[in-house]
């Protein structure tokens, strides 16, 4: 969290060309630091989304929580010392109210938009809250269709989450990290996020294209990659936020073991 004096000087920057490739490389490096527990946590959420398939609103909240958690995990791993599972869980626990609040707001607004603007005639209005239209009661006997059935909900929710993160007048793509990592209030975080997106529109549109196309490709070719995709896009959001708002264009280097021991002493 930053104090008031520090907040005044933080303004979004326009990043140098080649941002997407640079952020992709940095995201993969952060995932490698905490691959096992990171993917395991997101995998549990994805399986939970399959279990809650009758309640689309619940799945939407879970998808956003998985994405927000990935952003915070990336921030926790971007340190000069090794990050433990306890460190990650501590960060997630400290920001849990913000994650739940923002995820609930986005999910409810998207549900209302669907109910009043996008629902087809004859479709019950309560569909976002309870639906058995696309229910999978029994998994397919073939492994690929079965995996596709399990990860369909988390993949579709991830693709739609980009639009939930860009609701006009309400949410911005960098609003969540601005709130949690910079300590800005909701409206100020939205203003800063909107300014950052306008300054870096081509790169942000490139990230949006990833949100839409990557889940579809994973569902078609290898559905178990969906949890890893949550980790990747969360890390991508963090490293792009870090460069745009903090001017840090590279991951922090891990200290050597001897240096770490000295620091602990």
N, C-alpha and C positions, 0 to 999 in steps of 0.2 A: 504494500500500500504506500502511496505517495502522500506527502503532506501538501498543504495548499500552495506553498511557495514553489514546489516542484511542478505541480499541475499547471501553473500559469505558463511555463516555458515549453510544455509538450504540445507540439503541433505535428500533424501528419506531413510526411515528406513524399516527394516523387522519387520512386526508385529508379535505379539505372536499368538500361536494357538487359534482356536475358534473365529477367526476374523469375519466370516460371521454371526454367531449367535449374537455376541456382537454388530456388526454394525446394524443388523436388529432391535434389541431392542432399540438402540439409535435413529434410524430413526423413529420408531413408536412413541417414546417419543417426538421428535421434531414435528412430524405431529400433535400430540395432542395439542401442544401449539398454533398452528395457523390453525387448521383444516378448519374452515369455509371459511375464505377469500382465503386460499391456494387452496383448492379444487374448489372453485368458479372460480378463475382465470383460472385454468387449464381446467375446464369444458367449459368455453367460448372458449378457443382455440380449444378444441376437436370438438365443434359444428361448429366452423369456418372452420375446416378441412373438415367436411362433406359438408359445403356450397361450398368449393372450390375444390370439387372432380374432376372437369374437368382438373385441373392443378396440376399433381402430384408433380412437383417441388415446387410449393407453399405450398402444404401439408407437404413436407419434411422440408422446412424452418420453418413452424409453429411448427412441432413436435420438432425440435431441440431447438427452442425458448422456448417452454413449458418445455423441460427438463432442459435447462440452467437456466431458471427462477426458477425452483424448487431447483436447487443447491444453487442459491443465496438466495432464501427465507429461506432455511435451515440454511445458514450461518447467516442470519439476526435474526432468531429465537434463535440461540445458543448464547444467551446473559444472563447476570444476571438480566436484567430488562425486563419488559413486552414489547413486540414488537407490534406496532400499524400498521394499514394498511398504514398510511403515511410513516412510516419507510421503509416498504417493497417496496412501490412504488418508494420511493426516491432511494433505492439501485438499483432497476431494471432500473430506468431512468439513473442513473450514468454509468451503465455498458451496456446500450442499444447498443452503437456502436460496442463494442466487440462482443456482442451476435449476432447481425445482420451480422457482417463480417464473423465470424466463421461459423455460420449456412449457409450463402450463399456459402462459399467456399466448405463446405462438401457436400451440396446438388448438386452443379454444378458438382463436381468431381464424385459423385455417378451417376448422370445423364449421364455423358460422359462414365463412365465404362459400364453402361447398354447399351448405344447406340452402342459402338464399340466392346464390348466383350460378352454381355449377351443376346442381343435382338435376338429373333427368326426370321428366314427368313419370309418375308412378313409383318412384323410388321413395321409400319411407323417410321422413325427415330425421328420424332418430338413428339413421345408418352410421354416422360417425361415433355414436355412443354404444351401439350394439348392432351387429350384423352377422348373418350366417351365409351371405351370398357367395363368398369365396372360401368358405370353410374347408379345411382339409381334414376329414375325419380319419382317413387311413392313408399312410404313406405308400407311395409306389414301391413295387417290388424291385425295380431297377434303381441302382444307386444314384445315378445322375439326376433323374427326375425327382427322386426322394430328397436329395440335397437341395434341389431347386425349390421344392415345396417348403423346406425348412427355412431357407434364407430369403424367400421371396419377399416377405413382409419387411425384413430389415433392409433389403436392397432397395425396394421401392420407397420406403420411408427416408432412406439416405438421399435418394435422388430428389425427393420433394422438399427436403429440409433446407436446401439452398434458397428456395422461394420463401420459406418461412423466415429465413434470416434476412430477407429483404422486403418486408412488408412496408409499402410506402407510408411514411409518417409515423411508423411505430418501431421498426427494427432495422438494424444495419448489420452488415456482415461482420464488422469488427466490434460490434457493441458489447458482446459478451466478454472478450478479453479486456476491453477498455474498462468495464465495470469491475471485473475480478482482479486483473493484474495491475491496473492503474488506479483503482479505487474511485472511479468517477460515478456520479449519480446517473440514473437511467437516461434522462433527456440529454445530458451533456455527453454521455457515451454515444448516444445516437447521433448527435451533431458531429462529433469527432469522426465517427465511422463514415458518415455520409461525405464529409470533406475528404477523407482518405480515399474513398472509392472513386470520387470524381477526379482526384489527382492521378489515380492509377487505374483508370477504367479498362484499358486493354488487358492488363494482368488480372484484374478482378473478373472480367468476362471469361478469361482463360480458365480461371479456377471454377467458375460456374459451369463451363463446358465439361470439366472433369466430374463435377457432381452429377451431371445428367448422364454422361456417356459411360463412365467407368462402372457404375452399378449394373447397367444393362449388359455390358460386356462380361462382367463377372458372373452374372446370373446365367448368361448363355453358355459360357465356356467352363467356368470353375466356381460354382457358388460358394465353397468354403473360403474364398478370398474376401468375402464381404466384410468379416470382422477386421481383417488387415486393412481394408479400404477405409473403414472408420478411423483406424489409427493414422493412416497416411494423410487423409484429408484434415484430420484434427491437427496433426503436426504441421501440415502445410499452412493452415490458418495461423498457427502460432508463429512460425518463422516469418511469414509475410507481415503479420502484426509487429513483430519485433523489429524488422527492418524499417517499416514505414513509420512507426511511432518512436522507436528508441534509437534508430540509426545503427543497429547492430546487424551486420550483413553476413556473419558467420557464426556457427555454433561455438559455444565456449569449449575450450580444450580441457579434457580431463587431466588433472594433475597426476604426475607420476606417483607410484606407491610410496616411495620414500618421502616425498614432499607431503603427501596426505597424512602419513604417520606423524610427521613433525607438526603439522597443523593441529592434529588431534591432541598431541601432547601439550 
